[in-house]
Amino acid sequence: MKIADYQTFVVANPAPHHGGIYWTFVKLTTDSGVAGYGEVYSVPFHPHTVERMIADVCERCVLGADPFRIERLWRVVFSSGYTQRPDISLMGVLSGIETACWDIVGKELGKPVSELLGGRVRERLRSYTYIYPDQPEDSPTISNYPEGEEKSVYTDADMAAERASIYVRQGFTALKLDPLGPYSAFDPRQLSLDAQSRTERFLRKIREAVGDKCDLLVGAHGQMTPAAAIRLARRLEKYDPLWLEEPVPPANVDAMARVAAMTSIPIATGERLTTKYEFAQVLERKAASILQFALGSVGGILEAKKIAGMAEAHYAQIAPHLYCGPIEGAANIQIGLCSPNFLIQESIETWDGFHAQILKKPIRWEEGYILPPTEPGLGVELDEEVAACHPYNGERLNLTMFERPAE
């Protein structure tokens, strides 16, 4: 069996754009007609440029390769250009290709990917969602603290608490929020007293609304200096959040370790890290106890399994990241099912809306848990007709939220 063809799909995710404004999928097809799908996440270029990057890697390294020889293909791509570094752009492309290979292997053998990586250790996966606005699907999502700071779940603690209560009634037992303020290209920064008080107010209001029925997850997206993160963590400890996510930017592992040593709140990180090499540093330096790799950029499914194994040896847990489309989501599910140290899976609400429409058979969610598919491979199939009807034609990436000056 050889890989004979490849195809890419850059799909516009309709408003409210939960999971991103576009998704990049790759399809590999073998000479025997077996097709596998993968997803490429968080490559910092226009998606049509990413299409050309996928084509370049496929033309040079993938066409003619045996999809079963995943380890060999991974090393060939990782070493291309004499780099052998955890570059997020190349790893994003490789992740999509590697995931598609696993989908092919599972289909060829008639087994879900999780069954090929040790087998299931659980029958369903606990999930959480961000607290999103309650709005019709044809209205745009209010981004993180938009210009003018219109009243929304992102800026008003009472609205966020009310929305949190609705999610709990739906069955969610964990919710994430990012109340620190607008992102900045000049992060990390020292938070103002107002920003600290606002963040504490969000935690207090939501904790009062949901009680002990729901874990609270605080996202920070690397916005703080270590000193700022330690100051904020001391304010938040009394609300017992399950984690403080990316308190500082991901590059300086020692800085994150300093925060972890100074708070009782577990530190989570990983959505901007790639490969076992970067995650090994996090574990060795005790910078985080919850790893949030993104299957569309970390290096693929086998790389994620290796990272999960390293984490298990350090008594750390995994909580795969998801802010993209449902193909990466399906890969996350396969890793969660076969990993003893799985903690929780990020969901885009209940996997409905366009996340369901883009698949021939949607991922099932019920009472706070993902019910895994039983079909072979990833267990899902991209609906290519729907994908073709939603091409992404945006001229540029929307990076305005990162272009404002720091406070």
TORKOL-4160 file (C-alpha; in steps of 0.2 Angstrom, whole numbers, padded with zeros to 4 digits, m for minus):
407
<pt num="1" X="0000" Y="0000" Z="0000"/>
<pt num="2" X="0007" Y="0017" Z="m0005"/>
<pt num="3" X="0000" Y="0035" Z="m0004"/>
<pt num="4" X="m0005" Y="0040" Z="m0021"/>
<pt num="5" X="m0014" Y="0057" Z="m0019"/>
<pt num="6" X="m0017" Y="0071" Z="m0008"/>
<pt num="7" X="m0030" Y="0085" Z="m0007"/>
<pt num="8" X="m0032" Y="0100" Z="0004"/>
<pt num="9" X="m0048" Y="0109" Z="0010"/>
<pt num="10" X="m0048" Y="0126" Z="0017"/>
<pt num="11" X="m0065" Y="0128" Z="0025"/>
<pt num="12" X="m0073" Y="0144" Z="0031"/>
<pt num="13" X="m0082" Y="0141" Z="0048"/>
<pt num="14" X="m0098" Y="0151" Z="0047"/>
<pt num="15" X="m0102" Y="0164" Z="0061"/>
<pt num="16" X="m0101" Y="0163" Z="0076"/>
<pt num="17" X="m0084" Y="0155" Z="0071"/>
<pt num="18" X="m0082" Y="0145" Z="0087"/>
<pt num="19" X="m0066" Y="0135" Z="0084"/>
<pt num="20" X="m0059" Y="0148" Z="0072"/>
<pt num="21" X="m0064" Y="0157" Z="0056"/>
<pt num="22" X="m0057" Y="0143" Z="0045"/>
<pt num="23" X="m0051" Y="0125" Z="0046"/>
<pt num="24" X="m0037" Y="0117" Z="0036"/>
<pt num="25" X="m0040" Y="0099" Z="0032"/>
<pt num="26" X="m0029" Y="0087" Z="0022"/>
<pt num="27" X="m0034" Y="0070" Z="0014"/>
<pt num="28" X="m0023" Y="0056" Z="0009"/>
<pt num="29" X="m0028" Y="0042" Z="m0003"/>
<pt num="30" X="m0019" Y="0026" Z="m0006"/>
<pt num="31" X="m0016" Y="0017" Z="m0022"/>
<pt num="32" X="m0030" Y="0004" Z="m0016"/>
<pt num="33" X="m0042" Y="0019" Z="m0013"/>
<pt num="34" X="m0042" Y="0020" Z="0006"/>
<pt num="35" X="m0044" Y="0038" Z="0011"/>
<pt num="36" X="m0038" Y="0046" Z="0027"/>
<pt num="37" X="m0041" Y="0064" Z="0034"/>
<pt num="38" X="m0031" Y="0075" Z="0045"/>
<pt num="39" X="m0031" Y="0093" Z="0051"/>
<pt num="40" X="m0018" Y="0106" Z="0052"/>
<pt num="41" X="m0019" Y="0119" Z="0066"/>
<pt num="42" X="m0011" Y="0136" Z="0071"/>
<pt num="43" X="0001" Y="0138" Z="0057"/>
<pt num="44" X="0005" Y="0157" Z="0057"/>
<pt num="45" X="0002" Y="0160" Z="0039"/>
<pt num="46" X="m0013" Y="0163" Z="0027"/>
<pt num="47" X="m0021" Y="0146" Z="0025"/>
<pt num="48" X="m0019" Y="0146" Z="0006"/>
<pt num="49" X="0000" Y="0148" Z="0010"/>
<pt num="50" X="m0002" Y="0133" Z="0021"/>
<pt num="51" X="m0010" Y="0124" Z="0007"/>
<pt num="52" X="0006" Y="0126" Z="m0003"/>
<pt num="53" X="0016" Y="0121" Z="0012"/>
<pt num="54" X="0006" Y="0105" Z="0013"/>
<pt num="55" X="0008" Y="0102" Z="m0006"/>
<pt num="56" X="0027" Y="0104" Z="m0004"/>
<pt num="57" X="0029" Y="0091" Z="0010"/>
<pt num="58" X="0017" Y="0079" Z="0001"/>
<pt num="59" X="0026" Y="0080" Z="m0015"/>
<pt num="60" X="0043" Y="0078" Z="m0008"/>
<pt num="61" X="0040" Y="0066" Z="0006"/>
<pt num="62" X="0023" Y="0058" Z="0006"/>
<pt num="63" X="0018" Y="0052" Z="m0011"/>
<pt num="64" X="0024" Y="0035" Z="m0013"/>
<pt num="65" X="0026" Y="0032" Z="0006"/>
<pt num="66" X="0019" Y="0017" Z="0015"/>
<pt num="67" X="0005" Y="0025" Z="0027"/>
<pt num="68" X="0009" Y="0011" Z="0040"/>
<pt num="69" X="0027" Y="0017" Z="0042"/>
<pt num="70" X="0022" Y="0032" Z="0052"/>
<pt num="71" X="0038" Y="0033" Z="0063"/>
<pt num="72" X="0049" Y="0033" Z="0047"/>
<pt num="73" X="0038" Y="0046" Z="0038"/>
<pt num="74" X="0038" Y="0057" Z="0054"/>
<pt num="75" X="0057" Y="0057" Z="0055"/>
<pt num="76" X="0059" Y="0060" Z="0036"/>
<pt num="77" X="0048" Y="0076" Z="0037"/>
<pt num="78" X="0055" Y="0082" Z="0054"/>
<pt num="79" X="0073" Y="0081" Z="0047"/>
<pt num="80" X="0069" Y="0089" Z="0030"/>
<pt num="81" X="0079" Y="0105" Z="0027"/>
<pt num="82" X="0092" Y="0099" Z="0040"/>
<pt num="83" X="0081" Y="0107" Z="0054"/>
<pt num="84" X="0076" Y="0093" Z="0066"/>
<pt num="85" X="0068" Y="0107" Z="0077"/>
<pt num="86" X="0050" Y="0108" Z="0084"/>
<pt num="87" X="0045" Y="0122" Z="0072"/>
<pt num="88" X="0026" Y="0125" Z="0073"/>
<pt num="89" X="0023" Y="0128" Z="0055"/>
<pt num="90" X="0031" Y="0111" Z="0049"/>
<pt num="91" X="0024" Y="0102" Z="0064"/>
<pt num="92" X="0007" Y="0108" Z="0059"/>
<pt num="93" X="0008" Y="0102" Z="0042"/>
<pt num="94" X="0016" Y="0085" Z="0048"/>
<pt num="95" X="0002" Y="0083" Z="0061"/>
<pt num="96" X="m0011" Y="0084" Z="0048"/>
<pt num="97" X="m0002" Y="0071" Z="0037"/>
<pt num="98" X="0002" Y="0060" Z="0051"/>
<pt num="99" X="m0016" Y="0060" Z="0057"/>
<pt num="100" X="m0022" Y="0055" Z="0040"/>
<pt num="101" X="m0010" Y="0041" Z="0039"/>
<pt num="102" X="m0017" Y="0034" Z="0056"/>
<pt num="103" X="m0035" Y="0036" Z="0049"/>
<pt num="104" X="m0029" Y="0025" Z="0034"/>
<pt num="105" X="m0021" Y="0012" Z="0045"/>
<pt num="106" X="m0037" Y="0011" Z="0056"/>
<pt num="107" X="m0048" Y="0009" Z="0041"/>
<pt num="108" X="m0037" Y="m0004" Z="0033"/>
<pt num="109" X="m0037" Y="m0014" Z="0049"/>
<pt num="110" X="m0055" Y="m0011" Z="0053"/>
<pt num="111" X="m0050" Y="m0004" Z="0070"/>
<pt num="112" X="m0052" Y="0013" Z="0079"/>
<pt num="113" X="m0035" Y="0021" Z="0081"/>
<pt num="114" X="m0036" Y="0020" Z="0100"/>
<pt num="115" X="m0037" Y="0001" Z="0098"/>
<pt num="116" X="m0020" Y="0002" Z="0089"/>
<pt num="117" X="m0012" Y="0012" Z="0103"/>
<pt num="118" X="m0016" Y="0000" Z="0118"/>
<pt num="119" X="m0034" Y="0000" Z="0118"/>
<pt num="120" X="m0048" Y="0009" Z="0127"/>
<pt num="121" X="m0046" Y="0013" Z="0146"/>
<pt num="122" X="m0062" Y="0022" Z="0147"/>
<pt num="123" X="m0079" Y="0022" Z="0137"/>
<pt num="124" X="m0083" Y="0040" Z="0137"/>
<pt num="125" X="m0073" Y="0057" Z="0139"/>
<pt num="126" X="m0077" Y="0071" Z="0151"/>
<pt num="127" X="m0077" Y="0088" Z="0142"/>
<pt num="128" X="m0077" Y="0106" Z="0145"/>
<pt num="129" X="m0081" Y="0121" Z="0134"/>
<pt num="130" X="m0077" Y="0140" Z="0134"/>
<pt num="131" X="m0091" Y="0151" Z="0141"/>
<pt num="132" X="m0097" Y="0158" Z="0124"/>
<pt num="133" X="m0111" Y="0171" Z="0121"/>
<pt num="134" X="m0129" Y="0165" Z="0119"/>
<pt num="135" X="m0132" Y="0171" Z="0101"/>
<pt num="136" X="m0139" Y="0166" Z="0085"/>
<pt num="137" X="m0127" Y="0157" Z="0073"/>
<pt num="138" X="m0128" Y="0171" Z="0060"/>
<pt num="139" X="m0121" Y="0184" Z="0072"/>
<pt num="140" X="m0103" Y="0186" Z="0074"/>
<pt num="141" X="m0094" Y="0181" Z="0090"/>
<pt num="142" X="m0088" Y="0195" Z="0101"/>
<pt num="143" X="m0069" Y="0193" Z="0101"/>
<pt num="144" X="m0059" Y="0194" Z="0117"/>
<pt num="145" X="m0063" Y="0212" Z="0124"/>
<pt num="146" X="m0067" Y="0220" Z="0107"/>
<pt num="147" X="m0065" Y="0239" Z="0104"/>
<pt num="148" X="m0078" Y="0248" Z="0115"/>
<pt num="149" X="m0079" Y="0233" Z="0127"/>
<pt num="150" X="m0097" Y="0230" Z="0123"/>
<pt num="151" X="m0106" Y="0221" Z="0137"/>
<pt num="152" X="m0105" Y="0202" Z="0135"/>
<pt num="153" X="m0099" Y="0186" Z="0144"/>
<pt num="154" X="m0081" Y="0192" Z="0141"/>
<pt num="155" X="m0083" Y="0208" Z="0149"/>
<pt num="156" X="m0098" Y="0206" Z="0162"/>
<pt num="157" X="m0096" Y="0194" Z="0176"/>
<pt num="158" X="m0115" Y="0193" Z="0179"/>
<pt num="159" X="m0118" Y="0188" Z="0161"/>
<pt num="160" X="m0104" Y="0176" Z="0162"/>
<pt num="161" X="m0111" Y="0168" Z="0178"/>
<pt num="162" X="m0128" Y="0167" Z="0171"/>
<pt num="163" X="m0122" Y="0158" Z="0155"/>
<pt num="164" X="m0111" Y="0147" Z="0166"/>
<pt num="165" X="m0127" Y="0141" Z="0175"/>
<pt num="166" X="m0135" Y="0137" Z="0158"/>
<pt num="167" X="m0120" Y="0126" Z="0153"/>
<pt num="168" X="m0121" Y="0117" Z="0170"/>
<pt num="169" X="m0139" Y="0113" Z="0167"/>
<pt num="170" X="m0134" Y="0106" Z="0150"/>
<pt num="171" X="m0123" Y="0094" Z="0159"/>
<pt num="172" X="m0105" Y="0102" Z="0158"/>
<pt num="173" X="m0095" Y="0099" Z="0174"/>
<pt num="174" X="m0081" Y="0111" Z="0169"/>
<pt num="175" X="m0080" Y="0128" Z="0160"/>
<pt num="176" X="m0066" Y="0139" Z="0154"/>
<pt num="177" X="m0065" Y="0158" Z="0154"/>
<pt num="178" X="m0052" Y="0171" Z="0150"/>
<pt num="179" X="m0056" Y="0186" Z="0160"/>
<pt num="180" X="m0039" Y="0194" Z="0161"/>
<pt num="181" X="m0042" Y="0207" Z="0147"/>
<pt num="182" X="m0038" Y="0210" Z="0129"/>
<pt num="183" X="m0023" Y="0200" Z="0122"/>
<pt num="184" X="m0008" Y="0211" Z="0117"/>
<pt num="185" X="0007" Y="0209" Z="0105"/>
<pt num="186" X="0017" Y="0216" Z="0120"/>
<pt num="187" X="0013" Y="0202" Z="0132"/>
<pt num="188" X="0019" Y="0197" Z="0145"/>
<pt num="189" X="0014" Y="0211" Z="0156"/>
<pt num="190" X="0011" Y="0216" Z="0174"/>
<pt num="191" X="m0008" Y="0216" Z="0176"/>
<pt num="192" X="m0016" Y="0232" Z="0183"/>
<pt num="193" X="m0025" Y="0231" Z="0199"/>
<pt num="194" X="m0041" Y="0234" Z="0189"/>
<pt num="195" X="m0038" Y="0218" Z="0178"/>
<pt num="196" X="m0034" Y="0208" Z="0194"/>
<pt num="197" X="m0050" Y="0213" Z="0202"/>
<pt num="198" X="m0060" Y="0210" Z="0186"/>
<pt num="199" X="m0053" Y="0193" Z="0185"/>
<pt num="200" X="m0056" Y="0189" Z="0203"/>
<pt num="201" X="m0074" Y="0196" Z="0201"/>
<pt num="202" X="m0077" Y="0184" Z="0187"/>
<pt num="203" X="m0071" Y="0169" Z="0197"/>
<pt num="204" X="m0081" Y="0174" Z="0212"/>
<pt num="205" X="m0098" Y="0177" Z="0202"/>
<pt num="206" X="m0096" Y="0161" Z="0193"/>
<pt num="207" X="m0092" Y="0150" Z="0208"/>
<pt num="208" X="m0107" Y="0157" Z="0217"/>
<pt num="209" X="m0118" Y="0153" Z="0202"/>
<pt num="210" X="m0112" Y="0135" Z="0200"/>
<pt num="211" X="m0106" Y="0130" Z="0217"/>
<pt num="212" X="m0096" Y="0114" Z="0218"/>
<pt num="213" X="m0105" Y="0106" Z="0203"/>
<pt num="214" X="m0092" Y="0113" Z="0190"/>
<pt num="215" X="m0074" Y="0115" Z="0189"/>
<pt num="216" X="m0067" Y="0132" Z="0183"/>
<pt num="217" X="m0053" Y="0134" Z="0171"/>
<pt num="218" X="m0044" Y="0150" Z="0169"/>
<pt num="219" X="m0036" Y="0154" Z="0153"/>
<pt num="220" X="m0022" Y="0167" Z="0152"/>
<pt num="221" X="m0014" Y="0164" Z="0134"/>
<pt num="222" X="0003" Y="0169" Z="0141"/>
<pt num="223" X="m0002" Y="0187" Z="0145"/>
<pt num="224" X="0007" Y="0189" Z="0162"/>
<pt num="225" X="0025" Y="0190" Z="0168"/>
<pt num="226" X="0029" Y="0178" Z="0182"/>
<pt num="227" X="0027" Y="0191" Z="0195"/>
<pt num="228" X="0009" Y="0196" Z="0189"/>
<pt num="229" X="0004" Y="0178" Z="0187"/>
<pt num="230" X="0009" Y="0174" Z="0205"/>
<pt num="231" X="0000" Y="0189" Z="0212"/>
<pt num="232" X="m0016" Y="0184" Z="0202"/>
<pt num="233" X="m0015" Y="0166" Z="0207"/>
<pt num="234" X="m0015" Y="0171" Z="0226"/>
<pt num="235" X="m0031" Y="0180" Z="0223"/>
<pt num="236" X="m0039" Y="0166" Z="0214"/>
<pt num="237" X="m0034" Y="0151" Z="0225"/>
<pt num="238" X="m0049" Y="0153" Z="0236"/>
<pt num="239" X="m0061" Y="0149" Z="0221"/>
<pt num="240" X="m0051" Y="0133" Z="0218"/>
<pt num="241" X="m0050" Y="0133" Z="0199"/>
<pt num="242" X="m0044" Y="0116" Z="0191"/>
<pt num="243" X="m0030" Y="0125" Z="0182"/>
<pt num="244" X="m0022" Y="0141" Z="0177"/>
<pt num="245" X="m0018" Y="0140" Z="0159"/>
<pt num="246" X="m0002" Y="0147" Z="0151"/>
<pt num="247" X="0001" Y="0160" Z="0164"/>
<pt num="248" X="0016" Y="0166" Z="0155"/>
<pt num="249" X="0021" Y="0164" Z="0137"/>
<pt num="250" X="0027" Y="0146" Z="0132"/>
<pt num="251" X="0045" Y="0150" Z="0127"/>
<pt num="252" X="0053" Y="0152" Z="0145"/>
<pt num="253" X="0049" Y="0136" Z="0154"/>
<pt num="254" X="0059" Y="0141" Z="0169"/>
<pt num="255" X="0047" Y="0156" Z="0171"/>
<pt num="256" X="0032" Y="0145" Z="0171"/>
<pt num="257" X="0040" Y="0134" Z="0183"/>
<pt num="258" X="0042" Y="0148" Z="0195"/>
<pt num="259" X="0024" Y="0152" Z="0194"/>
<pt num="260" X="0020" Y="0133" Z="0197"/>
<pt num="261" X="0030" Y="0133" Z="0212"/>
<pt num="262" X="0022" Y="0148" Z="0220"/>
<pt num="263" X="0003" Y="0143" Z="0219"/>
<pt num="264" X="m0008" Y="0128" Z="0224"/>
<pt num="265" X="m0018" Y="0130" Z="0207"/>
<pt num="266" X="m0012" Y="0117" Z="0194"/>
<pt num="267" X="m0003" Y="0125" Z="0179"/>
<pt num="268" X="m0009" Y="0119" Z="0162"/>
<pt num="269" X="0000" Y="0122" Z="0146"/>
<pt num="270" X="0004" Y="0115" Z="0129"/>
<pt num="271" X="m0007" Y="0122" Z="0114"/>
<pt num="272" X="0008" Y="0132" Z="0107"/>
<pt num="273" X="0021" Y="0118" Z="0110"/>
<pt num="274" X="0026" Y="0105" Z="0098"/>
<pt num="275" X="0034" Y="0088" Z="0099"/>
<pt num="276" X="0040" Y="0077" Z="0114"/>
<pt num="277" X="0056" Y="0088" Z="0115"/>
<pt num="278" X="0047" Y="0104" Z="0121"/>
<pt num="279" X="0035" Y="0094" Z="0132"/>
<pt num="280" X="0050" Y="0085" Z="0140"/>
<pt num="281" X="0057" Y="0102" Z="0146"/>
<pt num="282" X="0040" Y="0106" Z="0154"/>
<pt num="283" X="0040" Y="0090" Z="0163"/>
<pt num="284" X="0058" Y="0090" Z="0169"/>
<pt num="285" X="0057" Y="0108" Z="0176"/>
<pt num="286" X="0040" Y="0105" Z="0184"/>
<pt num="287" X="0032" Y="0119" Z="0175"/>
<pt num="288" X="0015" Y="0111" Z="0173"/>
<pt num="289" X="0005" Y="0096" Z="0179"/>
<pt num="290" X="m0008" Y="0097" Z="0165"/>
<pt num="291" X="m0002" Y="0095" Z="0146"/>
<pt num="292" X="m0014" Y="0102" Z="0133"/>
<pt num="293" X="m0006" Y="0097" Z="0116"/>
<pt num="294" X="m0015" Y="0101" Z="0100"/>
<pt num="295" X="m0016" Y="0086" Z="0089"/>
<pt num="296" X="m0016" Y="0097" Z="0074"/>
<pt num="297" X="0001" Y="0105" Z="0078"/>
<pt num="298" X="0010" Y="0094" Z="0091"/>
<pt num="299" X="0017" Y="0082" Z="0078"/>
<pt num="300" X="0002" Y="0070" Z="0076"/>
<pt num="301" X="m0006" Y="0056" Z="0085"/>
<pt num="302" X="0009" Y="0045" Z="0089"/>
<pt num="303" X="0019" Y="0060" Z="0095"/>
<pt num="304" X="0004" Y="0064" Z="0107"/>
<pt num="305" X="0004" Y="0046" Z="0113"/>
<pt num="306" X="0023" Y="0048" Z="0117"/>
<pt num="307" X="0020" Y="0064" Z="0127"/>
<pt num="308" X="0006" Y="0056" Z="0136"/>
<pt num="309" X="0017" Y="0042" Z="0141"/>
<pt num="310" X="0031" Y="0054" Z="0147"/>
<pt num="311" X="0017" Y="0064" Z="0157"/>
<pt num="312" X="0011" Y="0048" Z="0165"/>
<pt num="313" X="0029" Y="0044" Z="0172"/>
<pt num="314" X="0029" Y="0061" Z="0180"/>
<pt num="315" X="0011" Y="0059" Z="0187"/>
<pt num="316" X="0005" Y="0073" Z="0175"/>
<pt num="317" X="m0011" Y="0073" Z="0166"/>
<pt num="318" X="m0017" Y="0077" Z="0148"/>
<pt num="319" X="m0031" Y="0088" Z="0143"/>
<pt num="320" X="m0030" Y="0089" Z="0124"/>
<pt num="321" X="m0033" Y="0107" Z="0117"/>
<pt num="322" X="m0046" Y="0110" Z="0104"/>
<pt num="323" X="m0049" Y="0127" Z="0095"/>
<pt num="324" X="m0051" Y="0121" Z="0077"/>
<pt num="325" X="m0062" Y="0109" Z="0067"/>
<pt num="326" X="m0069" Y="0091" Z="0072"/>
<pt num="327" X="m0055" Y="0081" Z="0063"/>
<pt num="328" X="m0043" Y="0087" Z="0076"/>
<pt num="329" X="m0056" Y="0084" Z="0088"/>
<pt num="330" X="m0059" Y="0066" Z="0083"/>
<pt num="331" X="m0040" Y="0063" Z="0084"/>
<pt num="332" X="m0040" Y="0070" Z="0102"/>
<pt num="333" X="m0054" Y="0058" Z="0106"/>
<pt num="334" X="m0044" Y="0043" Z="0100"/>
<pt num="335" X="m0029" Y="0049" Z="0111"/>
<pt num="336" X="m0040" Y="0052" Z="0126"/>
<pt num="337" X="m0048" Y="0035" Z="0125"/>
<pt num="338" X="m0031" Y="0025" Z="0126"/>
<pt num="339" X="m0022" Y="0036" Z="0139"/>
<pt num="340" X="m0023" Y="0032" Z="0157"/>
<pt num="341" X="m0019" Y="0049" Z="0163"/>
<pt num="342" X="m0032" Y="0058" Z="0153"/>
<pt num="343" X="m0041" Y="0072" Z="0163"/>
<pt num="344" X="m0053" Y="0081" Z="0152"/>
<pt num="345" X="m0056" Y="0085" Z="0133"/>
<pt num="346" X="m0059" Y="0103" Z="0127"/>
<pt num="347" X="m0076" Y="0104" Z="0117"/>
<pt num="348" X="m0083" Y="0117" Z="0106"/>
<pt num="349" X="m0099" Y="0118" Z="0116"/>
<pt num="350" X="m0108" Y="0101" Z="0112"/>
<pt num="351" X="m0100" Y="0098" Z="0095"/>
<pt num="352" X="m0116" Y="0104" Z="0086"/>
<pt num="353" X="m0118" Y="0118" Z="0073"/>
<pt num="354" X="m0105" Y="0118" Z="0059"/>
<pt num="355" X="m0094" Y="0105" Z="0069"/>
<pt num="356" X="m0108" Y="0093" Z="0066"/>
<pt num="357" X="m0113" Y="0098" Z="0048"/>
<pt num="358" X="m0095" Y="0096" Z="0041"/>
<pt num="359" X="m0095" Y="0078" Z="0046"/>
<pt num="360" X="m0105" Y="0064" Z="0038"/>
<pt num="361" X="m0109" Y="0058" Z="0055"/>
<pt num="362" X="m0107" Y="0070" Z="0070"/>
<pt num="363" X="m0098" Y="0067" Z="0086"/>
<pt num="364" X="m0110" Y="0063" Z="0100"/>
<pt num="365" X="m0110" Y="0072" Z="0116"/>
<pt num="366" X="m0121" Y="0068" Z="0131"/>
<pt num="367" X="m0123" Y="0075" Z="0149"/>
<pt num="368" X="m0105" Y="0082" Z="0150"/>
<pt num="369" X="m0097" Y="0068" Z="0141"/>
<pt num="370" X="m0091" Y="0064" Z="0123"/>
<pt num="371" X="m0097" Y="0047" Z="0117"/>
<pt num="372" X="m0083" Y="0040" Z="0106"/>
<pt num="373" X="m0087" Y="0034" Z="0088"/>
<pt num="374" X="m0084" Y="0015" Z="0085"/>
<pt num="375" X="m0080" Y="0016" Z="0067"/>
<pt num="376" X="m0062" Y="0012" Z="0061"/>
<pt num="377" X="m0049" Y="0025" Z="0060"/>
<pt num="378" X="m0053" Y="0042" Z="0067"/>
<pt num="379" X="m0071" Y="0036" Z="0067"/>
<pt num="380" X="m0077" Y="0051" Z="0057"/>
<pt num="381" X="m0078" Y="0056" Z="0039"/>
<pt num="382" X="m0077" Y="0074" Z="0032"/>
<pt num="383" X="m0092" Y="0078" Z="0021"/>
<pt num="384" X="m0082" Y="0085" Z="0006"/>
<pt num="385" X="m0098" Y="0092" Z="m0002"/>
<pt num="386" X="m0101" Y="0103" Z="0013"/>
<pt num="387" X="m0082" Y="0108" Z="0013"/>
<pt num="388" X="m0083" Y="0113" Z="m0005"/>
<pt num="389" X="m0098" Y="0124" Z="m0002"/>
<pt num="390" X="m0089" Y="0134" Z="0012"/>
<pt num="391" X="m0072" Y="0139" Z="0004"/>
<pt num="392" X="m0062" Y="0151" Z="0014"/>
<pt num="393" X="m0059" Y="0167" Z="0004"/>
<pt num="394" X="m0053" Y="0179" Z="0017"/>
<pt num="395" X="m0039" Y="0190" Z="0011"/>
<pt num="396" X="m0029" Y="0191" Z="0027"/>
<pt num="397" X="m0029" Y="0184" Z="0045"/>
<pt num="398" X="m0039" Y="0193" Z="0058"/>
<pt num="399" X="m0025" Y="0197" Z="0070"/>
<pt num="400" X="m0031" Y="0214" Z="0077"/>
<pt num="401" X="m0034" Y="0207" Z="0094"/>
<pt num="402" X="m0015" Y="0206" Z="0096"/>
<pt num="403" X="m0010" Y="0223" Z="0088"/>
<pt num="404" X="m0016" Y="0234" Z="0102"/>
<pt num="405" X="m0003" Y="0241" Z="0114"/>
<pt num="406" X="m0001" Y="0233" Z="0132"/>
<pt num="407" X="m0010" Y="0241" Z="0146"/>
